[in-house]
Amino acid sequence: MIRVEMLSTGDEVLHGQIVDTNAAWLADVLFQHGLPMTSRTTVGDAMASLVETLKARSLEADVLIVNGGLGPTSDDLSAQAAAAACGVELVLQQAWLEKMEAWFASRGRPMAASNRKQAEIPANAEMLDNPVGTACGFALKLNRCWIFFTPGVPSEFKVMVEQQIIPRLKSAFELPEPPLCLRLTTFGRGESDLAAELEPFALPEGAVMGYRSSMPIIEIKLTGPASQRVAMEQVWQQVRLQLAECTIFEGTEGLPALLARELKSRDFRLAVSEQFTAGLLHWQLAAAEVPLSAAELLPEQDEALEVQVMRTQMLATRQQTPLALSVGALVDGEIAVALHTPEASWGQRVKFAHGRHNQEIRQKVVAMMAMNMLRRWLQGSEVSTGHGWIDILETVKH
């Protein structure tokens, strides 16, 4: 099996000042190509540590993808560290220097002298093109390992991986068939409750049931070799049936995207009114291109559930739209969500069962609850339902 590793560089990554989204993205892409990442290392902006890590990992890994440290500043050390680890000099890539100079000139800006270092790579390296930035990448062989050096800017990193690195890996190695990964996402149930229901299932050889909790959702994954596809799909059907009540989507689509697809297929538009969620619901829907007729943000006000349901009906009438969704105010740990449809109007007032969640988390929970009410109506399920750790205090339907 090919051992693929990642080395993330930079003090800001090492000390948690930024979230390393590149690592998560790369792990997923490699997995999809049949190259699951074996391990990941993070090193700060220290030359000795970088050189030592490059040498050590090159004795263990078949492929090492190094991310970051190709910028123009003094703390960008990846090229120098690579040259030191290989015992070679840095060589100026004249064609890349001219490309950078042209890039700056086309924008009416002079190129700073410090940018010149971005065109210098180790003498034993092959340059990797970067069509969307000024830092060229490069690849070299050290001991048993092919090492690819990439920029830390996510947009540049992703293009380089997809256009330069993955094709080279496919040429250099005989890649196995990608593992099969079946996913669904649940809302309203605790991880331990879900695990208790699924643990008794007998899994095919090599398959693993996994759980990923990211409040307020929990993703269930069944991962295993593609050769076990038939047996895994049989188990997955049992999982679907067992978790049908709390499943909000399958795969990686996301609930807002699912709503966008459903509403567009029916030529429906949605009006939204928010208090406690403070625009979060609108942002999530708009980002997924849900067809919206209106979105209003109101100051928080304590109102009876019946009043909120009527206000939601009036919003739909005023906007001449068949659907309206509203989130009320949070008062004493209680909040109401209302949905108007051509069929009927529903409202539910709920109370958080415990107070450990901060306001940001609660806003995410309530936004998800509102979207889930709409999803359940669109898919023909009962609109008002329990959410495990959220208590329903009152429901209305007209």
Secondary structure, 3 states (H helix, E strand, C coil): CCCEEEEEECHHHHCCCCCCHHHHHHHHHHHHCCCCEEEEEEECCCHHHHHHHHHHHHCCCCEEEEECCCCCCCCCCHHHHHHHHHCCCEEECHHHHHHHHHHHHHCCCCCCHHHHHHHEEECCCEEECCCCCCCCEEEEEECCEEEEEECCCHHHHHHHHHHHHHHHHHHHCCCCCCCEEEEEEEECCCHHHHHHHHCCCCCCCCCEEEEEEECCEEEEEEEECHHHHHHHHHHHHHHHHHCCCCEEEECCCCHHHHHHHHHHHHCCCEEEEECCCCCHHHHHHHHCCCCEEEEEECCCCCCCHHHHHHHHHHHHHHHCCCEEEEECCCECCEEEEEEECCCCEEEEEEEECCCCCCHHHHHHHHHHHHHHHHHHHHCCCCCCCCCCCEEEEEEEEC
